[in-house]
Amino acid sequence: MNTLTDLTQRIEESLDSIRPYLEADGGNVRIQEITDGNIVKLEFLGACGSCPMSTMTFKAGVEEAIKRSVPEIKGIEVVNLTV
């Protein structure tokens, strides 16, 4: 069984693989919460919060990176995705 700290660290590492792309466009992402049911709640920061491409970035980049690196995560939500 993975501890919350281990899960958080592994998720952060997966996010680090895509952060340079987000930062290049003036944005970023942070973990807001990991629920008991292994649902990750993320917050898009900067330009990512209002970018019309955020949904695609989330699905193709963020979600894929986390699922590939941390398969025990059951779901991923962005709390402030406005598009």
Secondary structure, DSSP 4 states (H G I P E B T S, - for coil): ---HHHHHHHHHHHHHTTHHHHHHTTEEEEEEEE-TTSEEEEEEEEGGGT-TTHHHHIIIIIIHHHHHH-TT--EEEETT---
